[in-house]
Amino acid sequence: MHKLLTMMLVAFAGLSVFACGTAGAAPGELAAGLLLAQGEMTGLGAGLAAGLAVVGAGIGIGRIGGDAVQAIARQPEMAGRIFINMILTAALVEGVALFAVIVGVIALGKV
């Protein structure tokens, strides 16, 4: 969890550097620079959102699978029901991640 928080803070710092890149420009160049930076930031944000959605889904599905294996080890007679619930939950998590990736791609196309 600590590593994930550190990665998110580094990503935010990188985005802040991109946003402040036009600070030394002349007033006439500032408007054009801000429009360019806004377009670049939209693409970067769409990619970052899609990537975080995939990473989150991977972590979630890994936890679902690990917990299902532990539950089956504790109660082998319930293996069938646990497996069905595990597959259903993993499919729902994957559906949300796919939706987030598609939204990111659509946002990238509107740049």
N, C-alpha and C positions, 0 to 999 in steps of 0.2 A: 504494500500500500504506500509505503514511504517513497519507493522508486517511482511509482505512478504519479504521485503528487509532485515529485521533483521534475519529471518529464513534462508535466502540464505547466509548471512554472517556467521552465525553459522555453516551451512553445509560446507562452504568453509574452515572455520577454522578447522573443524573436519577432512576434507580431507587432509589439510596441516599437521596435526599431524600424520596421517597414512603415509604420504609420507616421513616424517622425522624420522620415527621410527627406521631406520637402521643406524643412524648417528654415534652411538658409537661402531659399530661392527668392528672386525678386517678385514683387506683387503680380506682375503680368504672367510670370512663369508659374506662380503658385497655383493658380486655378487649373492650368493644364496638368501640373504635377499632381494635384489632389485628385483629379479625375482619373489619371493613370493609376495612381496608388489605390484608388477605390476599386478599380477594375481588377488590379492585381490582388488586392486583399479579398475580394469576393471569391476569386479562384482558389486562393490559399485557404480561405475559410471553408469552402466546399470540400476541398481535399482533406482538410483536417477533420471535418465533421464525419466524412465517410470513413476515414481511417480509424477514428476513435470508436465509431459504431462497430466496425469489424473487430477491433481489439476487445471491446466490451462483450460482444457476442461470443468471442472465443473463450474469454474468461468464464462467462456464464455457463456455456455448454460444458466446459471442462469441470466446473463445480458440480453441475447436474450429474454428469457421468460418474464422477468420483463418489458423490454421495449415494448414487444408486448402487454402485458396486459395494459400498460399505453396508447399505441396507440389505442387499441380497446376501452378503456374508453373515449378517446377523440373523436373518430369517429366510433361509433358502426356499421354504415352501411358498413364499410370496413373490418369487422371482418373476413370474409371468405378469402379475399386476404392476409390480414396480417397473418392469421394463416398458410396459405400455405407457405408464405415466411419464417415464423418463423421455421416451420418444416424443410424446405429445408436447411436453414442456420445451424440449430442445427445438422442436419445429416452430413453436410460438416465438422463442427467442430469435431464431434464425429469420423468421418473417419480419420481425421488427428491425433487425439489422439490415436486411435487404431493402426495406422501406427507407431507412436512413441513407443508404448508399444511393438509391434512386433519387431521393430529394437532393442530395449533394450533386449528382450528375446534372439534374435539371437546373439547379442554381448555377452551376458552372456554364451551362449552355446559354444562360441569359446575360452573360458578361458582354 
